[in-house]
Amino acid sequence: MNSAIRAITLTSAKLGLQCVGFLHGYNGLINQEYIELTPDCVIDITQRGGTLLKSARCDAMLEDTGVQQAANALRKLHIDALIVIGGDGSFRGIHALSAHWHGQLIGLPGTIDNDLAGCDHTIGFSSAVNTATVAIDKIRDTANAFERVFITEVMGRHSGHIAYNVGIATGAEAILSFENYTKSDTAKLVQQLQRAITEQQHKHGSFLIILAENLWPGGAHALRDALNEQSNINCALCVLGHIQRGGAPSAENRMLATELGVAAVETVYQAIQHDTFRAATFMLGKINGVLTSTPISTVLTRQKPVPDSWVKRYRDFLAEGETSSLYTNFLN
């Protein structure tokens, strides 16, 4: 997010536009808490995790009165365009605000979950995958040394993008995600994991299971207990949690955020220059290397699962032993 803020600030300054940043998300907008963003403010933030402007949930934006307060603040401060960096919740705020304020509303996709339609990757996704991959590579070292089975739970809310990317990148023997698992088949899955683990441990000692959060009934601890108790397999567990949300952003994320930040300001400036400025509510993203614009209403209603092609490739070629047939059964 800091790379996007830097790009927006520098581009605005070059084009002669005043730029302010609201603190703590929509809370700062409603309470009119903001700072003027100048090049000096953002000179060294692109390598930092987190956000210069801070972030927070805003319960007030869930109510019409809060949305109207936000719209009134925009009018009072004579704001022409509002750029919001965030995920599903932030974009729902944009959508609600568009009914009360008729300036330009631009969303930039910022979430590690990569669950927003209208873009290949979201700001934060690459960094989260890299962080989890480095951590799980270290877990593999321990698993190999002690010939252990490890379950590692990764974030993603209700999206399997992190689980699949991390699982494939780390050579995990099993990936359990929303695209290949049904909760009604937990007993069958435990049995098939048991057979796959037994088969794999005759080849080398370790077996890695990547689990998407919010997937298994009772969570990762319940899966570990099921394998330990029902199959007499001694599993270790690591829940990576919020470590995936911090740290220095990847170069890929910095480039994506910078490009989208520049494009957002260019869009506003060109509309002003050509006297075509009008109320609009859309998200900027990149698909197949090309900048795209997608209505916020479309982003909020369209699903973005892990591509079937990768689900099938993992199932057919990369999953270990019994887990390959496990995925075949679930997907069929």
C-alpha positions, 0 to 999 in steps of 0.5 A: 500500500505504501508504494501506491500511496507514494505513486499517487502522491508523486504523480499528483505533485507533478501534475499540479494536483493537491493530494491529501491522505485520510488516516485510519481508513474511512474513520479518518474521512468521516472525522476529517482527520487527514494529512497533506501528502507531499513528496517529502512525506513519501520519500522512503516508504516504498520498502516498508510494510503496512501503510503510512496512513494506517488502516482500520475497520469502520463500523460507521460505513455499515450504516447509511448515516455513516456513509452520509457523514463520509459524503458530507466530509468530501463535499466540505473538503472540496474533494474531486476524486477519492482513491481507496486502496483495499479489499472487499469491505473497502469496495463495499464502502465505495459502492455505498458512497457512490449513492451519496457523493458524485465525485470520482471513486477509484478503487485499487485492489489491496488484499493478500487474499487475491479474491477480487475480480478484475485483476490477476493479482492484488497488491499484497498477494505476492508478498504474502506468498513469498513470506509464507514460502520462505517460512514453509521452506524452513518447516520442510528442513525440520520436517526432513530432519525429524521425518515428520508430518507438518500441517501449515495453515495459511491465510486467504479468508475464503480464497484458496489463492495463497494456499495453492500458490504456496503449496505449489511453490514449496512442493507440498504433498497435499493442498487442502483448499476450497477448490478441491475439498468438501466438508462432508468428506472429512472422514474419507479425506483423513483415511486417504491422507493416512495412506498417502503419508504412509506411502510417502514416508517410505520414500523420504521422511517428511510430508507437508500439508498446506491448509487454507484457513476457514476450511476445515471444521474446527480448524487446523487443530482439528485436522491435526487431532484427527490424523493423530487420533484416527490414524496414529500419525504424529502431526506437527502444526504451524499456523502462520497467521498475520506474519503473512501480512507484514514485512518488506513488500516484494518487488512485484508488489511494489511495481504493481502498486506503483503502476496502479497508483500512477494510473489512478491519478492520470485517469483523474487528470485526463478527465479534468484536462479534457473536461470529461470529468464525471462521477464514476466508480470503478477499480483499476487492475491488471489482466494479462499485463494490461491495465483494466477498469472494472465497475465496482459493482462487477468486482463485488458480485463476480467470483474469483476462484483459483483457475481450474487449470492449476487445480487440475495440474496439481491434482494430476501431476503434483499431488502425492500418491493417494491425495491425487485420487482424493482430488479426483474424487472431490473434483468429479 
